[in-house]
Amino acid sequence: MTPLEIAQKDSIKELLDKLPFVMPPKQARSIIDVGHNKIYEILNSGELPATKLHGKWLVNKYDLIEFILGGGMRENAS
């Protein structure tokens, strides 16, 4: 592993460690860089697992990471 790869890995780990365990859609959408309507479309479709608590969506940090690593949104990126 090159020094650059190590630095990138450490930087990503540090960023992920700072994320809260659960977050509102507004924070999740800023991380995956989608708009207001698109995040709710993703949540309602189940593409990104989330939980509703008292009528408000909550996104688990690990589900968001899996969504990103699994290529969520790539097919729509054209």
Buried (B, 14 or more C-beta within 10 A) or exposed (E): EEEEEEEEEEEEEEEBEEBEEBBBBEBBBEBBEBEEEBBBEBBEEEEBEBEEEEEEBBBBBEBBBEBBEEEBBEEEEE
